[in-house]
Amino acid sequence: MDTIRPSTDAPLRLGKRSRAFKRIWKNWQLYLFILPALATVVLFSYVPIYGVQIAFKNFIATKGIWGSEWVGFDHFIRFFDSYYFWDLMLNTLGISIYSLLVGFPIPILLALGLNELRNGFFKKSVQTITYAPHFISVVVMAGIILAFLSPETGIINRFMVFFGLQPIAFLSEASWFKTVYVFSDVWQNMGWGTVIYMAALAGIDPQQHEAAIMDGASRVRRIWHINLPGIAPTMIILLILSTGGILNVGFEKILLLQNQLNMDSSDVISTYVYRSGLRQAQYSFSAAVGLFNSVINLIILVAVNWIAKRKSESSLW
């Protein structure tokens, strides 16, 4: 008769739990500092998930969430069957991919260029000038864009007229909206990305460059074979984060720059959710659209992270 042997996994699990508890107890001050941030995340990021169920109901405020009628996927089907579904998707993806293609490499190139400068004053001046726009609020940035691109008084059109060109109503033509949005966003945020890559470049061992110089490697070869591989993990992490929010186009700036003349190019999922949810009081429908947007972003984030994990050693998890 076979005897039943006691499992050896249980003592191992108890030992791991005991060690983890001792580690937490030993460093309880550090965990106490984490507690407010953790409570904030739980309170404002996880507790509101309870309200997502209104996307599957015909929500009526007087009846509350539980008292409202359950309608299943009716709001999702309505959104998918609407004539504006593909316009919203194409505009959202178009702006996001355009921003990724233009905005992702520029901070890398700027950081690589600044890293090669030896003039400390000039280097710090360029860093300050490129980083300063990051602190400008979205409302002020939208006002600057409107002022600079005005057909009558804008400085851009003034320069164009000075060189014999015709002024362009950039924000009144749908074909120009994506370019205006993307390049203004690059101008505002490239300094922040440059700081991150500069920090990664500072962590590269200088002995690698010294050895490459001894072997006769040029500056371009050292950038290609030492600097770029050195910041590759940072590049991959930032790329995963960027693609994970590819449908979360900057709602505030688009709304501030949007008008009836550029609506064909500027109307994205986030602005549509704002109009249908807050202005038209279609709470359940807008919640369904927003939930669809979040699910697609999650799928893209997981897929890109999986690809990065298989192709390299860097990933979010």
N, C-alpha and C positions, 0 to 999 in steps of 0.2 A: 504494500500500500504506500502510495507516494505521500511524503510528508510536505506540509505547506510551510515554506520558508518565509520568515518575516521580511517584508520589503526594507531595503536599505535606503530607499529614497526619502522616507519620512525623517530619519535623523539628520540627513543632509539638509533638507528644507528647514528643519528647526534650527540647525546650526547657522544657516545663512540668515534667517530671520533674527536670530539672537545677535549676530554680528552687526547686522544693519541697525537694529534697535540701539546697540551700544554706541555705534558710530553717531547716530542721531542724538543720543543723550549726551555724548561727549561734546558735540558741537551745537548744542541747542540754541546758543545765541545767534549763530548764523541762520538756522532754520527760522528763528523768530523774526529776523529781518526779511526773510522770504515770504512770511505769512501774509502781510498786507497786499503784496503784489499778487500772490496766489488767490487771495480772497477777491481782489478786484477782477481778475480774469474769470473766476467762477461766477461772480455776481453779474458781470456785464457781458460775458461771452457765452456762458453755458446755460444760466438760468433763463435768458430770453428764448432759448430754443424751444421752450414749452409753447410759445406762441406760434411756432411754425405750423402747427396743426390747422390754423385758419386757412392755409392754402388749400386744404382739402374740405373746407366747409363754406357755406354761404353765410359769412360772418355778419351778424347784426349786433351793433354795440349794446342795444338794450337787453338782448338775450345773453350776452357774454359768449365766451369761447365754447364752454360745454353745452350751452343751450342752443347754439346755432346748428342749422341743418347740415348733416354730412353729405357732400356731393362727390366725393372721390376725386377723380382726375379731370373733372369737367373744366376747371379753369386752365389746366395745362393744355387740354385738347383745344380749347378756345384760342389760346395763344398760338399754338402750333398751326392752326387752320387760318389764322388771321392773315390778311394781305400784307401787313407790315412786318411779319416775322422775319422774312429773309432780308428785308432792308435793314432792320435793327441788327441782325447777326452780321451782315456784311460790313456795316458801318463800324460796329464794335470791333470785329476782328481786323478790319482794315486799319483803324487807328492804332490798335494794340500792336499788330505786327509791324507796322510802319515805325512806331515808337521803339520797338525792340531792335529792329534792324539798324536804325540810326542812333538811338540813344545808348545801346549796350556797348558798342566798340569805342565810342568817343572818350569816355572816362579812362579806358584802358590805354588808348594812345596818348592821352594827355598825361597820365601818370608815368608812362614809360619815357615820355619826353622830359618831364620835370625831373625825373630821377637821374637823367644824364646831365642836367645843368650843374655847373660848378659855381656860378655866381649866386651866392646866398641871398643877397638883397633882391635880385631879379626873380629868383625862384620863389621866395616868400611873397613877393608882390603879386606874381601871377596866381599863386595859390589863393591869396586873399581875394583878388578880383573875381576869380572863377567860383569861389566858395560863397561869396557874399549874397548872390541872388537866392541861395537856398533858404535864407531867412525872410525873404519877402513873402507876405501872405498871399493867398490865392486871389483875394479880392483886389489887392493892390496890383498884383501881376496882371490881372485881367484889365484893370484901368490903364496900366502902362501899354499893354498891347493895343487897346482901343485908341489910345492917344498917338502911338507911333504909326499905326496903320490907317489913320483917318485919311480919306481921299483928298480933303481940302487942306488940313493943317498938319498931317502926320509927317514926321521927319523922314520916313522911308520914301514916301511919295514926293516930298520936296527934293530929295536927292535925285529921284528918277526924272523929275521935271528939269532939274538943273542939267542933267546929261542928255536932254532932248527926248526923253521917253514919256509915254502917256501914263498918268496916274492910274492905279488899280484899286478898286474897292475890294480889298482882300476878304473882309468879313461879310461882304454882300454877295460873294460868288461861292457857290458850294464847292467848286473844284479847288479852291485855295484853302479851305478850312483845315483839312488834315495836315497840310504842310505847316500852316501857321501854328496849329496846336502842338505838333511834334517838335518843331525847332524851338519854340518858346519853352517847351518843357525840357528839352536838352540844355538850353542855355541856363535854366534855373537850377537843374539838378546835377549837371555833370561835375561840378565841384565837389559835391558830397561823395559821388562814386570815386572820384580821384583820390580823396582822402583815404578811403578804404583800401584802394589798390596801392597807394603809397605806403601804408602801414604794412601791407603784405610784402612789398618790395624791400622794406627795411629789415625784414626777417630773413632775407637771403644771406647766406654765409659769404662774406667778402672774399674768402680764400678761393672760392670758385672763380671769381673774376680775376684774381691774381694769377691763378694757374692758367686760365684761358689766355691772359695777356702774355704770359711766358711762352705759351704755345703759338703765339702769333695771331690769335683770333681778333678780328676786327670788332668794332663797337656793335655793328649790326648783328654779327654772329653771336656775340655775347648776349644781346637782347633776345635773340631768337632761341638760343639753346640754354640760357640760364634764367633770365628774367621771366620770360613767358611760362616755362614749366614751373617756376617758383610761385607764380601767382595763379596757376591753373586751378588749384582747389577752390580759391576764393572766387574765381570766375565762374566755376561750375555751380557753386552754392547760390551766387547771385542770379545766375541764369535760371536755376530751378525756381527760385522765388519769383522772378519776373514772369516766367511762363505760367506759374501757378495762379497768378492774378491777371491773366491775359484778357479776361472779360470784364475786369474791374477798372474800366477806363475812368480817369479822373473826373468825377461827376461835377464837382464844384466849378472848375474852370470851363468845362464844356457848357454848363448851364449859363454861366455869365457871358460867354461869347456867342451863345446861340441866338439866332433870330429866324424869322420866317423865311428869309432869303437863302440861308445856308442850311435849312432844316434837312434837306435831302442828304446831306453829307455829315451833319453833326448829330442827328438823332440816334442815340445809342440805348442800350438796355437800361442803364441806370437812370437816364433822364426820362425814359418812358415809364419806369416804375414810379418815379417822382410824380409825374403828371397823373397817372392812373390812380395812384394810391392816395396822395395828399390833396391834389386839386380836384379829382373826380370822385374821391371817397370810395373807390373800388378796392377795399382793403384785402379781400380774399384773392382777387385776381392779381393784384400787385405783389402779394406775398408769394403766390405761385410762380410768377415771373422771376422774382428775386431768388426763390429757392432753386429754380432751374439754373439760374446763373451761378449760384454757389456750388451746385452739384457738378456742373461742367468744369468749373475751376478746380474742384477737388480731384476730379478724374484726370485732368491734364497734369496737375501737380504730382499725383501718384505715378502716372505714366512716365513723366520726364524724370522723376527721381529714380524710378526703376531702370530706365535706360542709362542714366548717369552711373548708377551703381554697378551695372553690368559692364559698361565701357571704361570706367575709371574707378578709383578707390575713394572718390569723394561723393557724398550724398547727404541728404538731410537725416535719413535714418537707415 
